[in-house]
């Protein structure tokens, strides 16, 4: 494989220490957001929620909603402060406003107050009264520790390298994968342990070896496994059929019983049907696409839903061949699931882990 051309590192706006020096993820103070960012939802002050009282603290209340079944914490003015979906470990919490952008590949930018985190257990009705949740919520509501969104952008173009105590790089600009022999298409099946360059032993004892030629590479599902599994600690399966965690491929993830199918796969194979209602999505959902006739009935691309950009479009980040790595950019098709663009037309289902 020919050496990859070094990606330029662009300058960024104010960046808080918790996210390092990445030019592609900026966390700005609330007053700066009002001056510099597109019009967005007003920033919600962090509520003083006691973890010892259960359903109601002051004028904050819990509410049950359907489609999907979920519990919502609302503030004094009725605004949503946090959402927890039955059967899912993903929690979406309101917090400090952040800006996600990738100037080299798109003009789109996402200014959001949503922080996506994994709870230690799947949510169930009434869990707000349970000790495990109270302890977790007290620790993470209002926290600015890295969340799933922060992890994802630590692999985008120009993201700085991060190493653990053993000197292994676990974050930084990732490739999609090396070229095939034809020099045109790129190899797939590039998992998180290929990026790390080290063997990895899964919970069931299966050990997978890293491929040297795929070093620093993450295909679309490998990117999700890095973000959700290796970084956020969601259980991982060694393959689609071995182990009991998040599956290896986009199709395996989409068809697994893990999490909650917020948009179910519909229509006849192999192309299925584009969903007609995407309002049920929330930031942090996994999005699945049918893009290639050569893969038969399989869904063959997965992305992380970010929410609305400054122009009101529903956007995502995924690892893509055209950009050779994780991107929310426009090359090969804008990263939107609304409208009539390439990815919008091929969007098929969504899951909440």
C-alpha positions in Angstrom: 0.0 0.0 0.0 1.4 3.4 -0.9 2.1 5.7 2.0 -0.9 7.8 3.0 -0.6 11.4 2.3 -0.4 13.3 5.5 -3.6 15.0 6.4 -3.4 18.8 7.2 -4.0 19.8 10.7 -6.3 22.9 10.8 -6.6 25.5 13.5 -9.6 25.3 15.8 -11.5 27.6 18.1 -11.5 27.5 21.9 -11.0 23.9 23.1 -11.4 22.7 26.7 -8.7 20.6 28.2 -10.9 17.5 28.5 -10.9 17.1 24.7 -7.2 18.0 24.0 -6.1 19.9 21.0 -8.2 18.4 18.2 -9.1 20.9 15.5 -12.2 19.1 14.8 -14.0 19.0 18.1 -14.4 22.3 19.9 -16.1 22.8 23.3 -17.0 26.4 23.7 -18.3 28.4 26.6 -22.0 29.2 26.5 -21.5 32.9 25.9 -19.1 32.1 23.0 -21.7 29.8 21.5 -24.3 32.5 21.4 -21.8 34.8 19.4 -20.1 32.3 17.1 -22.5 29.4 16.5 -25.6 29.0 14.3 -28.9 29.3 16.1 -29.4 26.4 18.4 -31.5 25.4 21.4 -30.9 27.6 24.4 -28.3 26.1 26.8 -29.9 24.5 29.9 -28.3 25.2 33.2 -27.3 22.0 35.1 -30.1 21.1 37.5 -29.3 20.3 41.1 -30.8 16.8 41.0 -30.4 14.9 44.3 -29.8 11.2 43.7 -31.6 10.3 46.9 -35.1 11.3 46.2 -36.2 9.3 43.2 -39.0 10.5 40.9 -39.1 14.2 41.7 -36.7 16.9 42.9 -38.2 20.4 43.2 -40.0 21.1 40.0 -38.2 18.4 38.0 -40.3 15.4 37.1 -40.1 12.0 35.4 -42.4 11.2 32.6 -43.1 8.0 30.7 -43.3 8.1 26.9 -44.0 5.5 24.1 -42.6 4.6 20.7 -40.1 3.6 22.0 -41.0 3.0 25.7 -38.8 5.4 27.6 -38.4 7.6 30.7 -37.8 11.3 30.4 -36.6 13.7 33.0 -38.0 17.2 32.5 -37.0 20.5 34.1 -39.0 23.3 35.6 -40.0 24.6 32.2 -40.9 21.3 30.7 -37.6 21.0 28.9 -36.0 17.5 28.5 -33.0 17.1 30.7 -32.3 13.4 30.1 -33.8 10.4 28.2 -33.5 6.7 29.0 -35.0 4.1 26.7 -36.3 0.7 28.0 -33.9 -2.1 27.1 -31.0 0.3 26.2 -27.9 1.3 28.1 -27.5 4.5 26.1 -28.5 7.7 28.0 -28.8 11.1 26.4 -28.1 13.9 28.9 -28.3 17.6 28.5 -25.1 19.5 29.4 -22.6 22.1 28.3 -22.9 23.2 24.7 -20.3 21.8 22.2 -19.5 22.3 18.6 -18.4 19.4 16.3 -17.0 20.4 12.9 -14.7 19.1 10.1 -13.8 22.2 8.1 -11.7 20.3 5.5 -14.6 18.1 4.4 -17.8 19.9 5.1 -19.4 23.3 6.0 -21.8 21.5 8.3 -21.3 21.9 12.0 -23.2 20.5 15.0 -23.8 22.6 18.0 -25.3 20.4 20.7 -26.0 20.1 24.4 -26.5 16.4 24.1 -24.0 14.1 25.9 -24.3 10.4 25.0 -23.2 8.0 27.7 -23.5 4.3 28.6 -25.2 3.3 31.8 -24.0 0.2 33.7 -27.3 -1.5 33.2 -30.1 -1.4 30.6 -32.9 1.0 31.5 -36.2 -0.3 32.7 -39.4 1.4 34.0 -38.8 2.7 37.5 -35.0 2.5 37.4 -34.8 6.1 38.5 -35.5 4.8 42.0 -32.7 2.2 42.0 -29.4 2.7 43.7 -27.2 1.8 40.7 -28.9 4.5 38.6 -28.8 7.2 41.3 -25.1 6.6 41.8 -24.4 6.7 38.1 -26.5 9.8 37.5 -25.0 11.7 40.3 -21.5 11.0 38.8 -22.3 11.8 35.2 -25.0 14.3 35.0 -23.3 17.6 34.2 -19.9 15.9 33.8 -17.7 17.0 31.0 -15.7 13.8 30.9 -15.3 12.4 27.3 -18.6 10.8 26.1 -19.4 8.8 23.0 -19.4 11.9 20.7 -16.0 13.0 22.1 -14.6 9.5 21.4 -15.9 9.4 17.9 -14.2 12.7 16.9 -10.9 11.6 18.3 -10.5 9.5 15.2 -11.5 12.1 12.6 -9.1 13.8 10.2 -6.3 15.6 12.1 -7.2 14.3 15.6 -4.1 14.2 17.8 -2.6 10.9 19.0 -3.5 9.7 22.5 -1.5 6.9 24.2 -2.1 4.8 27.2 0.4 4.0 30.0 1.9 1.2 28.0 2.5 3.5 25.0 -0.2 2.0 22.8 -2.0 4.6 20.7 -5.7 4.3 21.4 -6.9 7.5 19.6 -5.9 9.7 16.8 -6.5 10.2 13.0 -7.7 6.8 11.7 -7.7 5.4 8.1 -10.5 3.3 6.7 -8.1 0.7 5.4 -5.4 -0.1 2.9 -5.9 -0.3 -0.8 -6.8 -3.6 -2.4 -4.5 -5.0 -5.2 -6.5 -3.0 -7.8 -5.3 0.2 -6.1 -8.8 1.6 -6.3 -11.0 0.0 -3.7 -10.0 -0.4 0.0 -9.9 -3.5 2.2 -12.7 -3.8 4.8 -12.8 -5.9 8.0 -10.5 -3.4 9.8 -11.4 -3.7 13.5 -10.4 -1.8 16.6 -7.5 -4.2 17.4 -6.1 -3.6 13.9 -6.0 0.1 14.7 -4.3 -0.6 18.0 -1.9 -3.0 16.4 -2.2 -5.5 19.3 -4.0 -8.8 19.9 -7.3 -8.6 21.8 -8.9 -11.2 23.9 -12.7 -11.0 24.2 -14.9 -11.9 27.2 -15.5 -15.4 25.9 -11.7 -16.1 25.7 -11.4 -15.7 21.9 -8.2 -13.9 20.9 -8.1 -12.0 17.6 -4.8 -11.0 16.1 -4.1 -7.6 14.6 -3.2 -7.4 10.9 0.0 -5.4 10.3 -1.2 -4.1 7.0 -4.4 -2.7 8.6 -2.6 -0.7 11.4 -4.4 2.5 12.4 -7.4 1.4 10.3 -11.1 1.3 11.2 -13.9 0.3 8.7 -17.4 1.5 9.5 -18.3 -1.2 12.0 -14.8 -1.3 13.4 -15.1 2.4 14.1 -18.3 1.8 16.0 -16.7 -1.0 17.9 -13.8 1.2 18.8 -16.1 4.0 20.0 -18.7 2.0 21.8 -16.7 -1.1 22.8 -13.0 -0.4 23.4 -13.6 3.2 24.6 -17.1 3.3 26.1 -16.9 -0.4 27.3 -20.0 -1.8 25.7 -19.5 -5.6 25.5 -18.0 -6.8 22.2 -18.4 -10.1 20.3 -15.3 -11.5 18.5 -17.4 -12.0 15.4 -21.0 -12.0 14.3 -21.4 -15.6 15.6 -18.8 -15.8 18.4 -19.5 -14.0 21.7 -22.5 -12.2 23.1 -21.6 -8.5 22.6 -21.8 -5.9 19.8 -21.4 -7.8 16.5 -18.5 -7.4 14.1 -20.3 -6.1 11.0 -23.0 -3.5 10.2 -25.4 -6.3 9.3 -24.6 -8.2 12.4 -25.2 -5.2 14.6 -28.5 -4.3 12.8 -29.9 -7.8 13.1 -28.8 -8.6 16.7 -31.0 -8.6 19.7 -28.8 -6.2 21.5 -30.3 -2.8 22.3 -33.6 -1.4 21.0 -34.6 -1.2 17.3 -36.0 2.3 17.2 -36.5 2.1 13.4 -37.1 -1.5 12.3 -35.9 -2.9 8.9 -38.9 -3.0 6.6 -39.7 -3.9 3.0 -38.5 -6.8 0.8 -34.9 -7.8 0.4 -32.3 -7.2 -0.8 -32.9 -3.4 -0.9 -35.6 -3.0 1.8 -37.5 0.3 2.3 -36.4 3.7 3.3 -38.1 4.7 6.7 -40.9 7.2 6.4 -40.6 8.5 10.0 -37.2 9.4 11.4 -38.4 11.7 14.2 -37.9 8.8 16.7 -34.2 9.1 16.4 -32.1 10.6 19.2 -28.4 11.5 19.3 -26.2 8.4 19.8 -28.4 6.0 17.7 -26.7 3.6 15.3 -27.8 4.1 11.7 -27.8 1.3 9.1 -27.6 1.6 5.3 -28.1 -0.7 2.3 -25.5 0.5 -0.2 -24.0 -2.3 -2.3 -25.8 -4.9 -4.5 -22.9 -7.2 -4.1 -23.6 -7.9 -0.5 -27.0 -9.5 -1.1 -29.5 -9.1 1.7 -26.9 -7.6 4.1 -26.9 -4.1 5.4 -23.4 -2.8 4.7 -22.8 0.5 6.4 -23.2 1.8 10.0 -23.0 5.4 11.3 -23.4 7.3 14.6 -26.3 9.8 14.6 -25.2 13.2 15.9 -28.5 15.1 15.7 -29.2 18.4 13.8 -26.6 20.5 12.3 -26.7 24.3 12.1 -29.0 24.2 9.0 -31.4 21.8 10.6 -30.3 18.6 8.8 -30.0 15.3 10.5 -26.3 14.3 10.3 -24.0 11.5 11.3 -20.4 10.5 11.5 -19.0 7.2 10.0 -15.8 5.7 8.7 -15.9 5.9 4.9 -13.7 4.8 2.0 -13.9 8.1 0.1 -12.3 10.0 2.9 -10.2 7.1 4.1 -11.4 7.3 7.7 -14.1 8.6 10.1 -15.8 11.7 8.8 -19.0 13.8 8.9 -18.0 15.3 5.6 -19.6 15.5 2.1 -17.2 13.5 0.0 -19.0 10.4 -1.5 -22.3 11.8 -0.3 -23.4 14.3 2.4 -23.7 12.8 5.9 -27.4 13.3 6.1 -30.4 11.0 6.4 -33.0 13.7 5.5 -33.5 15.0 2.0 -32.7 13.1 -1.2 -29.0 12.7 -0.9 -27.0 9.5 -1.4 -27.0 8.3 2.2 -30.5 9.6 2.9 -31.9 7.4 0.1 -30.1 4.3 1.4 -30.9 4.7 5.1 -32.8 1.6 6.3 -32.9 1.1 10.1 -31.6 2.4 13.5 -30.7 0.9 16.9 -30.2 2.3 20.4 -27.6 0.4 22.3 
